[in-house]
């Protein structure tokens, strides 16, 4: 069973806390946990939080039928014809199970030669893994991006935004999704400078610009505000580069100032309500992309902040195991993943200066991550891996990127009103919905 | 004619569910009515908590009709409610699939209207506190949500949930763990 570490306490499995809150632990486990809780404030707080939530769920009132009598009468009325029209059984009831057994025996008999061949072959050949599925060429990357752009344009609301609830996303992250959708349209516009596309981008940029808060922040004021702010700022900066004059400089400067103001002392960024101000790689990654884009657009005042952030990522590398989610120098169990490795690599690899030699182990790690990742959808991971590997100019990396992109394109819906989009079916879709899957899939195709 | 679940006892309010199903297999409508009256609120609650606000009674009806249509296939292997929720789960999956297909054909205004209706019906049913829970539940995938709904709103244990969803108990546990984590995250951020 997959386990996750409690982010507050690496020594205690969160599974045990959920189980403890639900009274599902054995006596021995309960005793062990109680002993641990005596000296661990973080776990005590965590357990209290879980118990509070469970209590709230259990106290929820039951929903009932508006008129129970009417509902049961309605069901009975509909069931009536099923009773009257029941076909009479021709055979006695014992014969039906007998038929099933007979059918099973026949099937086994029919499959016997094939089973025998398979068993015989397994004596001589050791099969270590299933052969990879052959790649069936699908539409090209540019066709795919333009098809997606077409869907995004039709899904755009009259006020220029994309509505989170309409596309199964959490409203707290609507600003991030609007930023990602705008970035996707900008990518499409690079392939085809269509006036309708340009209009949709301008409209989206206007909407984003108009929703900046006084302190320079985009999106709601909550712990994960950086996840909204960074993609929105990135979209505005790329929009500014594509259509000069569309986004006032002042808006971008204020947005950048908010990022620098919220930078942690250690150089990275994390959740705003974290009392320890521990930086997280997944948040720092987005802000580094913003600052790097700002730097490329000659906004020199971000240089120091960018440098500090890059140093934090350097320091955050887990010993020979890629990049950790947060700094855990004492912990050999720091969380690393293909997505985090690719993020860390992208933070450190400055395209303008080339790949540093010290990143060679990270490249090897990326290649093995890309080969090991299963074909289950994870558009966030695929975007990060494709973007990271693309910057490594080797034949192996190029063919891996082609495979990842092809795999992503094969999942694109090609018919009906949702044609061009991607279904919200990956681990992050519960939050991002269809807008997130479509935007990340488009950005993963970026040449 | 009223079916007799045992030689001496007619189907009454105290007859157990499996015996009532046995009567249904013998085409006894009174037994079926008892089953409906006994369990319809459970299903309305289940579908409502799964996020089906306007159609929860229709899906309850659909579930009972399926049970009645295929009553001859019922075998007593577990509690009747396990069978009931298994059928309800399939009805929900069909509904979600059809709703997805239907959504493809809907124009923007229709979708907005539907969303507005859902929100309105939510408001009618729930207090502000419930709305916070409902909004957090909306953020879970159907797989995670179903585990939470079956455990906390329908009072089923892990083993029974595993049977209903046709997954091992370990999977139920890990889904519950993920669901609790996500609910806490969303509720914290909502606050």
Interface residues (C-beta under 8 A of the other chain):
Chain A: X1 X2 X4 X14 X15 X18 X19 X21 X22 X24 X49 X50 X53 X54 X56 X57 X58 X60 X61 X62 X63 X64 X65 X66 X68 X71 X72 X74 X75 X76 X78 X79 X80 X82 X83 X86 X165 X166 X170 X172 X222 X223 X224 X416 X417 X418 X429 X430 X431
Chain B: X27 X29 X32 X33 X36 X37 X40 X41 X44 X45 X48 X49 X56 X57 X60 X61 X64 X65 X68 X69 X103 X104 X105 X106 X111 X112 X115 X125 X129 X130 X133 X138 X139 X140 X141 X144 X148 X152 X153 X158 X170 X173 X174 X176 X177 X180 X181 X182 X183 X184 X186 X187 X188 X189 X190
